Amino acid sequence: MYANIDSVRATRTVMCISDTLPSTLRESSLETAILKVGAVYDRIERDQRAFLEKAATHDSPLVCPLGCGACCRSFVPDILPAEASFTAAWLLARSSFLAEQVAAWPSARMGPAYPRSATLCCPFLGKTGNEERCAIYPARFLICRLFGMAGIRDKKGHTAFRPCTHMPVAGFPSPGEERAQLFGISLLDALGAAPPVMADYAVEILSLSPSESGKRESVLEALPSALERVGLALSLAKGSADLTYSMQDEREE
C-alpha cells in the first residue's frame, strides 16, 4: 500500500463545502475552481439521494453491502487536475497525516510511472476487520461517487442502468449473478425513476478548465502534484493575509 490508511477512518456523511476548505484557501487563486468542484459533488449527493429514495419506495432499495470495497479492488482511478486539487485541499484541511503519506508517494518526476497492473487496487482502500472502507470518502473522486449509483445514455440518448452485481436488490438475480440493463419503461417499473447520468457531471467538471481536459492522470501521479500546488497556493494566501494585517497595524500606529 502507498499509505497507511488502515488507521484513517472515513465518515460517511454528506460533505459540506465550507468544512472541506482550509480557511486560508478562500484567499487563494484556487478558491473558485475548488468551490465549483465541491458544488458539483454536492449536487451528485442530492440527485443520487432522490433516486435512491424513489427506488426504495418501489421495494428495490439500492444499497452497497456494508464494508464492500469490490469496486475499489483492481482499480486505480484516473482524475482531472480540478478533482486532484479538491481532494488535496480536503487532505490538507482534514487529514494532515494522510496528506504527508500521499506527498511521499514516488511520482512520475522521480522515476518510471506506476505500472497499470490488474492486481493494483486504489491506494485509499483500507481494511478494518472484515470491512473495506475509503479513507477519503467525503472527498472521493467523480468516478467513485457515480460508480454503481449512476446511469449511462444509450445510442438513442435514453438513460440506461444496470444494478451492481454485489447489491442485494429485490426482483433481481442474486448477488454475483449477471443482471440485465434497464432502460425506458423497464427502468421506471423496476425503480420508479431514472438515475443521474454519469456523463452529465463529467462534462461539468471538464468545463471548469477546458484547457486541462486532456490531462487526466492516475491518482498516484496526480495527487502528490496537486498537494504541492494547493500547498503553495495556501502559503501565498497566508503570506498575503499576513502582509495585509501588518499594514493595518502600521496604519493604526
Rosetta silent file (secondary structure, phi, psi, omega in degrees, C-alpha in Angstrom):
SEQUENCE: MYANIDSVRATRTVMCISDTLPSTLRESSLETAILKVGAVYDRIERDQRAFLEKAATHDSPLVCPLGCGACCRSFVPDILPAEASFTAAWLLARSSFLAEQVAAWPSARMGPAYPRSATLCCPFLGKTGNEERCAIYPARFLICRLFGMAGIRDKKGHTAFRPCTHMPVAGFPSPGEERAQLFGISLLDALGAAPPVMADYAVEILSLSPSESGKRESVLEALPSALERVGLALSLAKGSADLTYSMQDEREE
SCORE:     score description
SCORE:     0.000 S_00000001
   1 L     0.000  151.518 -177.010    0.000    0.000    0.000 S_00000001
   2 L   -88.386  -15.720  177.447    1.123    3.555   -0.690 S_00000001
   3 L  -147.531  149.996  179.409   -0.201    4.974    2.573 S_00000001
   4 L   -79.911   74.454 -171.971   -1.017    3.547    5.966 S_00000001
   5 H   -88.614   -5.974  178.293   -4.732    4.168    5.542 S_00000001
   6 H   -60.286  -25.994 -178.637   -5.983    1.404    7.841 S_00000001
   7 H   -89.903   -0.586 -179.976   -5.669    3.916   10.680 S_00000001
   8 L  -108.045  110.179 -177.553   -7.649    6.559    8.799 S_00000001
   9 L   -98.808  127.167  179.965  -11.406    6.010    9.148 S_00000001
  10 L   -86.117  141.898  175.543  -13.712    7.819    6.735 S_00000001
  11 L   -97.951  121.384 -175.792  -17.016    9.249    7.961 S_00000001
  12 L   -85.454   77.102  178.005  -19.825    8.503    5.511 S_00000001
  13 L  -127.524  159.901  176.116  -21.652   11.823    5.679 S_00000001
  14 L   -67.444  130.405 -174.526  -22.736   14.331    3.080 S_00000001
  15 L   -74.155  140.076  173.038  -19.869   16.723    2.551 S_00000001
  16 L  -107.260  123.237 -174.483  -20.192   20.401    3.410 S_00000001
  17 H   -58.835  -41.273 -177.411  -18.037   22.576    1.141 S_00000001
  18 H   -63.432  -26.532  178.135  -17.281   25.125    3.851 S_00000001
  19 H   -84.390  -13.961 -175.951  -15.884   22.351    6.040 S_00000001
  20 H   -81.574  -36.490 -172.967  -13.754   20.996    3.191 S_00000001
  21 L   -87.974  137.620  166.913  -11.589   24.021    2.502 S_00000001
  22 L   -60.262  143.526 -175.305   -8.761   25.285    4.676 S_00000001
  23 H   -59.080  -37.959 -177.840   -9.751   28.805    5.739 S_00000001
  24 H   -72.122  -16.272  178.293   -6.739   30.413    4.062 S_00000001
  25 H   -67.153  -19.947 -177.898   -7.640   28.795    0.735 S_00000001
  26 H   -70.465   -9.510  174.037  -10.503   31.253    0.492 S_00000001
  27 H  -109.246   11.814 -174.396   -7.997   33.948   -0.386 S_00000001
  28 L   -99.359  170.183 -179.996   -6.092   31.802   -2.885 S_00000001
  29 L   -71.259  -16.387 -177.421   -6.131   31.538   -6.662 S_00000001
  30 L   -93.092   -5.002 -172.789   -7.650   28.033   -6.441 S_00000001
  31 H   -54.619  -51.795 -173.931  -10.698   29.005   -4.383 S_00000001
  32 H   -61.408  -47.353 -177.662  -13.202   29.381   -7.245 S_00000001
  33 H   -62.887  -42.906 -177.649  -12.289   26.157   -9.046 S_00000001
  34 H   -69.637  -38.536  176.221  -12.349   24.053   -5.889 S_00000001
  35 H   -62.094  -38.027  179.992  -15.665   25.519   -4.752 S_00000001
  36 H   -68.039  -40.015  175.219  -17.168   24.693   -8.153 S_00000001
  37 H   -60.681  -44.822  178.572  -15.967   21.091   -7.947 S_00000001
  38 H   -60.855  -36.536  179.162  -17.499   20.866   -4.484 S_00000001
  39 H   -65.645  -39.511  176.355  -20.785   22.248   -5.810 S_00000001
  40 H   -63.948  -44.008 -179.999  -20.907   19.511   -8.474 S_00000001
  41 H   -62.683  -41.063  178.904  -20.180   16.869   -5.848 S_00000001
  42 H   -63.049  -39.137 -179.931  -22.911   18.227   -3.571 S_00000001
  43 H   -68.032  -35.594  174.991  -25.419   18.113   -6.423 S_00000001
  44 H   -59.364  -44.180  179.155  -24.478   14.496   -7.132 S_00000001
  45 H   -57.886  -46.026 -178.426  -25.254   13.680   -3.498 S_00000001
  46 H   -66.449  -44.518 -178.569  -28.689   15.309   -3.761 S_00000001
  47 H   -65.360  -41.305  178.794  -29.547   13.737   -7.120 S_00000001
  48 H   -67.321  -39.154  179.962  -28.474   10.284   -6.012 S_00000001
  49 H   -61.966  -41.786  179.099  -30.384   10.588   -2.742 S_00000001
  50 H   -63.521  -41.284  179.213  -33.589   11.450   -4.633 S_00000001
  51 H   -65.371  -45.265 -177.662  -33.076    8.474   -6.971 S_00000001
  52 H   -67.442  -36.721  177.269  -32.335    6.042   -4.139 S_00000001
  53 H   -64.818  -38.747  178.334  -35.337    7.205   -2.111 S_00000001
  54 H   -65.905  -42.756  179.208  -37.571    6.642   -5.140 S_00000001
  55 H   -62.719  -38.240 -179.479  -36.146    3.163   -5.681 S_00000001
  56 H   -63.734  -34.922  179.648  -36.734    2.300   -2.036 S_00000001
  57 H   -71.022  -16.797  176.511  -40.441    3.168   -2.358 S_00000001
  58 L   -96.900   19.189  179.214  -40.623    0.603   -5.208 S_00000001
  59 L    59.187   29.186  176.485  -39.285   -2.120   -2.893 S_00000001
  60 L  -129.916   60.157 -178.288  -35.978   -2.106   -4.777 S_00000001
  61 L   -62.221  135.494  178.406  -33.553   -0.422   -2.370 S_00000001
  62 L  -106.405  106.217 -176.141  -30.098    0.066   -3.849 S_00000001
  63 L  -137.788  128.609  174.684  -27.548   -0.199   -1.050 S_00000001
  64 L   -66.336  136.469  176.190  -23.896   -1.151   -1.178 S_00000001
  65 L   -56.756  140.562 -177.841  -23.198   -4.070    1.186 S_00000001
  66 L   -56.303  126.158  176.854  -21.641   -2.831    4.419 S_00000001
  67 L    74.752   14.577 -179.617  -17.861   -2.688    4.122 S_00000001
  68 L   -81.134  128.953  177.202  -17.830   -3.749    0.459 S_00000001
  69 L  -123.097   27.993 -174.230  -14.827   -2.490   -1.492 S_00000001
  70 H   -59.037  -39.293 -176.493  -15.334   -4.559   -4.637 S_00000001
  71 H   -75.894  -10.443 -179.677  -15.342   -1.555   -6.983 S_00000001
  72 H   -97.080  -14.055  179.304  -12.049   -0.287   -5.496 S_00000001
  73 L   -81.014  143.105 -178.918  -10.134   -3.514   -5.986 S_00000001
  74 L    55.495   33.541 -178.904   -8.063   -3.866   -9.143 S_00000001
  75 L  -150.063  124.139  174.008   -8.920   -0.262   -9.955 S_00000001
  76 L  -120.603  114.675 -173.094   -6.902    2.938   -9.678 S_00000001
  77 L   -68.374  144.592  167.053   -8.928    5.986  -10.793 S_00000001
  78 E   -93.034  136.048 -174.626   -7.731    8.463  -13.378 S_00000001
  79 E  -133.410  161.071  177.499   -8.653   12.002  -12.334 S_00000001
  80 L   -89.817  158.875  179.317   -8.619   15.558  -13.667 S_00000001
  81 H   -55.191  -38.239 -179.482   -6.486   18.356  -12.149 S_00000001
  82 H   -63.851  -39.112  177.155   -9.606   20.040  -10.690 S_00000001
  83 H   -66.200  -42.526 -179.696  -10.553   16.834   -8.870 S_00000001
  84 H   -62.027  -40.573  179.400   -6.997   16.390   -7.606 S_00000001
  85 H   -64.260  -41.038  179.462   -6.966   19.957   -6.262 S_00000001
  86 H   -61.210  -49.150 -178.907  -10.242   19.421   -4.440 S_00000001
  87 H   -66.029  -36.972  177.469   -9.042   16.232   -2.743 S_00000001
  88 H   -62.120  -41.533  178.771   -5.675   17.819   -1.927 S_00000001
  89 H   -63.243  -40.354  178.512   -7.469   20.728   -0.216 S_00000001
  90 H   -63.766  -44.033  179.613   -9.553   18.263    1.804 S_00000001
  91 H   -60.494  -44.536 -178.513   -6.462   16.311    2.847 S_00000001
  92 H   -66.849  -30.012 -178.460   -4.658   19.459    3.994 S_00000001
  93 H   -87.155  -32.672 -168.291   -7.705   20.613    5.955 S_00000001
  94 H  -115.517  -21.210 -175.903   -8.919   17.325    7.410 S_00000001
  95 L  -149.953   79.379 -178.849   -6.101   14.771    7.490 S_00000001
  96 H   -62.382  -32.274  178.912   -2.577   16.118    7.691 S_00000001
  97 H   -61.805  -49.556 -179.095   -1.294   12.606    8.454 S_00000001
  98 H   -68.485  -34.682  177.142   -2.681   11.168    5.242 S_00000001
  99 H   -59.838  -41.317  178.893   -1.577   14.255    3.283 S_00000001
 100 H   -64.660  -38.353  179.044    2.001   13.594    4.407 S_00000001
 101 H   -64.501  -44.137 -179.171    1.693    9.966    3.326 S_00000001
 102 H   -67.206  -41.245 -179.933    0.410   10.921   -0.128 S_00000001
 103 H   -61.172  -24.593 -178.624    3.045   13.634   -0.596 S_00000001
 104 L   -86.583   -5.647  177.340    5.702   10.968   -0.017 S_00000001
 105 L   -59.883  139.410  171.438    4.463    8.764   -2.857 S_00000001
 106 L   -61.718  140.817 -179.126    7.044    8.410   -5.639 S_00000001
 107 L  -116.074  174.351 -179.871    5.878   10.441   -8.629 S_00000001
 108 H   -61.738  -24.792 -179.513    6.459   10.346  -12.355 S_00000001
 109 H   -71.434  -20.968 -173.837    9.088   13.041  -11.872 S_00000001
 110 H  -102.377    3.131 -179.612   11.173   10.705   -9.723 S_00000001
 111 L   160.986 -165.490 -178.730   11.173    7.660  -11.974 S_00000001
 112 L   -59.794  150.870  176.949    9.001    5.422  -14.119 S_00000001
 113 L   -65.500  157.037  179.123    5.240    5.850  -13.895 S_00000001
 114 L   -60.710  142.212  178.995    3.354    3.404  -11.723 S_00000001
 115 L   -70.400  143.011  174.740    2.578    0.131  -13.521 S_00000001
 116 L   -89.071   87.506 -176.198   -1.020   -0.428  -14.612 S_00000001
 117 L  -103.890  142.956  178.742   -1.401   -3.830  -13.007 S_00000001
 118 L   -66.140  -18.190 -178.658   -4.637   -5.782  -12.719 S_00000001
 119 L   -94.490   -2.791 -178.016   -3.681   -6.552   -9.130 S_00000001
 120 L   -83.506  125.779 -179.700   -3.179   -2.903   -8.154 S_00000001
 121 L  -105.869  170.709  178.397   -6.048   -1.513   -6.068 S_00000001
 122 L   -59.593  132.525 -176.403   -6.956    2.041   -5.144 S_00000001
 123 L   -67.400  -12.851 -179.265   -4.391    3.311   -2.621 S_00000001
 124 L   -96.926    4.547  177.151   -7.167    4.737   -0.426 S_00000001
 125 E   -83.249  117.032  179.754   -8.883    1.398    0.107 S_00000001
 126 E  -118.351  161.760 -177.263   -8.299    0.297    3.685 S_00000001
 127 E  -128.829  130.319  174.559   -9.480   -2.713    5.645 S_00000001
 128 E  -127.518  111.229 -174.633  -10.628   -2.924    9.240 S_00000001
 129 L    65.436 -126.135  178.742  -11.675   -6.412   10.264 S_00000001
 130 L   -96.100    3.681 -176.100  -13.909   -7.747    7.501 S_00000001
 131 E  -105.897  138.513  174.709  -14.864   -4.297    6.222 S_00000001
 132 E  -107.873  134.673 -176.250  -13.182   -2.319    3.449 S_00000001
 133 E  -138.866  155.656  177.233  -13.550    1.454    3.517 S_00000001
 134 E   -87.477  129.099 -177.683  -12.408    4.533    1.606 S_00000001
 135 L   -76.337  -16.428 -179.010  -10.025    6.747    3.571 S_00000001
 136 L  -122.904   34.025 -171.360  -11.080    9.890    1.685 S_00000001
 137 H   -49.804  -46.473  179.716  -14.799    9.128    1.301 S_00000001
 138 H   -64.035  -22.438 -177.233  -16.066   12.739    1.734 S_00000001
 139 H  -116.926   21.823 -178.161  -13.564   13.926   -0.902 S_00000001
 140 L   -63.497  164.676 -170.865  -13.630   10.907   -3.210 S_00000001
 141 L   -83.025  170.808 -175.323  -13.381   11.397   -6.959 S_00000001
 142 H   -57.164  -50.262 -177.904  -16.108   11.719   -9.578 S_00000001
 143 H   -60.933  -34.692 -179.201  -15.924    8.124  -10.831 S_00000001
 144 H   -70.078  -34.568  179.191  -16.040    6.857   -7.248 S_00000001
 145 H   -71.333  -32.391 -170.625  -19.183    8.880   -6.492 S_00000001
 146 H   -97.051  -25.040 -175.975  -21.001    7.703   -9.601 S_00000001
 147 L   -60.958  125.670  178.465  -19.991    4.070   -9.963 S_00000001
 148 L    85.686  -15.767 -177.007  -22.944    1.826   -9.117 S_00000001
 149 L  -128.133   19.063  179.348  -25.292    4.747   -8.478 S_00000001
 150 L  -142.691  158.555 -178.799  -25.460    6.445  -11.892 S_00000001
 151 E  -106.127 -178.142  175.333  -26.632    5.558  -15.366 S_00000001
 152 E  -125.801  173.801  173.938  -25.395    5.960  -18.895 S_00000001
 153 E  -110.355  135.392  178.140  -27.084    7.018  -22.129 S_00000001
 154 L   -80.831 -174.856 -175.823  -27.641    4.513  -24.909 S_00000001
 155 L   -62.273  -23.880 -179.904  -27.246    5.263  -28.615 S_00000001
 156 L   -93.152    2.610  179.289  -30.715    6.811  -28.713 S_00000001
 157 L    85.457    8.426  179.470  -29.997    9.099  -25.784 S_00000001
 158 L   -86.003  146.630  178.437  -32.134    7.152  -23.316 S_00000001
 159 E   -73.742  133.002  178.185  -30.960    6.605  -19.752 S_00000001
 160 E  -127.300  150.702 -175.454  -29.867    3.048  -19.019 S_00000001
 161 E  -150.497  136.762  175.756  -28.886    1.473  -15.694 S_00000001
 162 L  -125.475  113.420 -179.947  -27.554   -1.882  -14.537 S_00000001
 163 L   -58.585  141.511  178.093  -27.597   -2.525  -10.757 S_00000001
 164 L   -57.045  138.359 -177.200  -24.235   -3.566   -9.333 S_00000001
 165 L   -68.112  -13.823 -179.785  -23.970   -7.339   -9.065 S_00000001
 166 L   -88.659  -11.711 -179.179  -22.864   -7.030   -5.430 S_00000001
 167 L   -83.394  131.573  172.408  -26.067   -5.271   -4.321 S_00000001
 168 L   -80.437  103.104 -175.595  -28.874   -7.428   -2.929 S_00000001
 169 L  -117.636  125.428  179.528  -31.829   -5.986   -4.886 S_00000001
 170 L   -60.058  135.864  178.610  -35.361   -7.413   -4.669 S_00000001
 171 L    86.976   -0.938  179.769  -36.617   -8.696   -8.012 S_00000001
 172 L  -117.454  161.671  175.873  -33.120   -9.094   -9.462 S_00000001
 173 L   -54.749  156.370 -178.651  -30.793  -12.117   -9.702 S_00000001
 174 L   -59.911  154.609  177.944  -28.835  -12.933   -6.551 S_00000001
 175 L   -52.673  138.235 -178.793  -25.603  -11.017   -5.873 S_00000001
 176 L    95.818  -15.175  179.435  -22.802  -12.231   -8.086 S_00000001
 177 L   -97.395  152.628 -178.494  -25.110  -13.178  -10.951 S_00000001
 178 L   -61.950  139.219  179.832  -25.406  -11.269  -14.229 S_00000001
 179 L  -123.019  141.257 -177.651  -28.100   -8.578  -14.290 S_00000001
 180 L   -74.195  152.488  176.144  -29.852   -7.128  -17.302 S_00000001
 181 L   -80.430  135.162 -178.693  -29.543   -3.473  -18.209 S_00000001
 182 E  -102.204  143.348  174.564  -32.695   -1.469  -17.567 S_00000001
 183 E  -159.371  160.869  177.645  -33.955    1.382  -19.702 S_00000001
 184 H    59.553 -134.425 -177.110  -37.204    3.117  -20.618 S_00000001
 185 H   -62.956  -37.217 -179.229  -40.359    1.599  -19.136 S_00000001
 186 H   -63.266  -34.610  178.352  -38.476   -1.329  -17.592 S_00000001
 187 H   -68.503  -45.883 -179.811  -36.313    1.119  -15.627 S_00000001
 188 H   -66.783  -39.505  179.684  -39.290    3.113  -14.337 S_00000001
 189 H   -64.373  -38.721 -175.610  -41.245   -0.037  -13.480 S_00000001
 190 H   -79.452  -39.895 -170.943  -38.342   -1.514  -11.509 S_00000001
 191 H  -122.046   -9.804  175.845  -37.005    1.578   -9.721 S_00000001
 192 L    84.399  -11.911 -178.557  -39.595    4.321  -10.148 S_00000001
 193 L  -164.142  159.422  175.225  -37.142    6.832  -11.586 S_00000001
 194 L   -86.193  144.050  179.447  -34.110    7.177  -13.833 S_00000001
 195 L   -76.268  163.326  170.969  -30.734    7.555  -12.093 S_00000001
 196 L   -60.580  149.726 -175.388  -28.466   10.578  -12.556 S_00000001
 197 E   -99.552  127.340 -174.839  -26.316   10.193  -15.677 S_00000001
 198 H   -56.187  -43.171 -174.253  -22.561    9.929  -15.211 S_00000001
 199 H   -63.159  -31.265 -177.854  -21.628   11.847  -18.365 S_00000001
 200 H   -61.852  -43.482 -179.038  -23.536   14.984  -17.320 S_00000001
 201 H   -74.854  -34.304  178.002  -21.375   15.564  -14.257 S_00000001
 202 H   -62.324  -40.351  178.348  -18.170   14.645  -16.075 S_00000001
 203 H   -63.024  -39.419  179.384  -18.883   17.354  -18.650 S_00000001
 204 H   -63.248  -44.499  179.025  -19.394   19.886  -15.849 S_00000001
 205 H   -63.291  -41.735  179.505  -16.053   19.050  -14.242 S_00000001
 206 H   -63.075  -36.969 -177.087  -14.347   19.237  -17.636 S_00000001
 207 H   -69.536  -16.549  179.301  -15.898   22.638  -18.340 S_00000001
 208 L   -66.485  -29.003  179.171  -14.273   24.129  -15.243 S_00000001
 209 L  -150.919   78.718 -176.181  -10.929   24.055  -17.017 S_00000001
 210 H   -55.632  -32.520 -178.022  -11.271   23.180  -20.728 S_00000001
 211 H   -67.568  -17.050 -178.480   -7.539   23.569  -21.310 S_00000001
 212 H  -105.289   11.026 -174.610   -6.879   20.670  -18.896 S_00000001
 213 L   -62.292  -23.833  179.922   -9.462   18.272  -20.360 S_00000001
 214 L   -97.412   10.292 -174.530   -6.711   16.060  -21.769 S_00000001
 215 L  -102.124   28.741  178.460   -4.669   15.955  -18.561 S_00000001
 216 L   -67.237  127.227 -178.111   -6.415   13.040  -16.885 S_00000001
 217 E  -131.987  161.377  172.259   -3.828   11.114  -14.825 S_00000001
 218 E   -59.765  142.552  178.681   -3.695    8.243  -12.400 S_00000001
 219 H   -57.440  -28.808 -179.291   -4.404    9.401   -8.849 S_00000001
 220 H   -64.691  -27.150  179.864   -0.991    8.001   -7.945 S_00000001
 221 H  -100.663  -35.605 -173.225    0.635   10.641  -10.112 S_00000001
 222 H   -76.389  -37.587 -171.635   -1.906   13.478   -9.965 S_00000001
 223 H   -72.989  -41.689  175.602   -2.479   13.797   -6.235 S_00000001
 224 H   -58.170  -40.065  178.296    1.106   14.357   -4.990 S_00000001
 225 H   -65.166  -39.000  179.600    1.460   17.139   -7.583 S_00000001
 226 H   -65.059  -37.276  177.973   -1.866   18.625   -6.506 S_00000001
 227 H   -61.917  -39.603  176.803   -0.734   18.694   -2.883 S_00000001
 228 H   -64.121  -44.038 -176.810    2.284   20.754   -3.924 S_00000001
 229 H   -65.636  -46.931 -179.304    0.097   23.086   -5.985 S_00000001
 230 H   -69.930  -39.010  178.022   -2.537   23.610   -3.307 S_00000001
 231 H   -60.558  -40.539  177.543    0.072   23.873   -0.575 S_00000001
 232 H   -64.968  -42.625  178.727    1.821   26.648   -2.494 S_00000001
 233 H   -61.382  -38.567  177.903   -1.489   28.488   -3.002 S_00000001
 234 H   -64.761  -42.720 -179.637   -2.157   28.257    0.731 S_00000001
 235 H   -63.365  -42.821  179.873    1.282   29.628    1.550 S_00000001
 236 H   -66.170  -40.537  179.378    0.849   32.560   -0.830 S_00000001
 237 H   -65.301  -41.386  179.678   -2.633   33.308    0.501 S_00000001
 238 H   -66.327  -40.750  178.416   -1.396   33.187    4.080 S_00000001
 239 H   -63.536  -39.416  177.999    1.555   35.413    3.238 S_00000001
 240 H   -65.280  -40.974  179.827   -0.731   37.923    1.567 S_00000001
 241 H   -65.886  -41.249  179.373   -3.071   37.904    4.568 S_00000001
 242 H   -62.732  -38.651  179.412   -0.171   38.387    6.995 S_00000001
 243 H   -65.953  -39.934  178.786    1.066   41.348    4.940 S_00000001
 244 H   -62.071  -45.961  179.936   -2.405   42.918    4.974 S_00000001
 245 H   -63.148  -38.477  179.708   -2.657   42.613    8.746 S_00000001
 246 H   -63.697  -41.611  179.749    0.849   44.059    9.137 S_00000001
 247 H   -66.496  -37.444  177.798   -0.060   47.102    7.015 S_00000001
 248 H   -64.160  -41.650  179.298   -3.243   47.604    9.037 S_00000001
 249 H   -62.139  -40.435 -179.232   -1.246   47.510   12.258 S_00000001
 250 H   -65.514  -39.580  179.395    1.186   50.121   10.926 S_00000001
 251 H   -65.786  -36.175 -179.457   -1.655   52.441    9.926 S_00000001
 252 H   -67.549  -29.157  179.083   -3.203   52.120   13.381 S_00000001
 253 L   -74.036    0.000    0.000    0.089   53.198   14.967 S_00000001
